[in-house]
Amino acid sequence: MNKHNELTSIEMVEEFIQKHELVFLYVSRPECSVCHALLPKIRVLLEPYPMVYLGHVDANQVEEVASRFLIFTVPTMIMFVEQREYIRADRFVHFDRLEEQLQQIHRMYS
């Protein structure tokens, strides 16, 4: 199972992306009901992919995340492969498409 990492500063976010080859960054806000509903589904979706590290960022706490990663709405999910953005999804996520993309990455890295 993917460890859920709370990232509480922009420095932690940057270090997390640099440290791990495959990173799934989940950016949310506490007052966002969609954010609360999607995070457990994202955890389940990532379970078959233990090589993907899940990082969670509260955009209220880490305000710089919005400008650093051009985030205009929450939730925003960004998949980094070797520190490069590979997948981006926000607000309304198409889980079938997201899973297909994760399977492609898995095939490349397993």
Summary of the structure (lengths in Angstrom):
residues: 110
radius of gyration: 12.8
end to end distance: 16.1
largest distance: 37.5
contacts: 310
relative contact order: 0.22
helix: 40%
strand: 27%
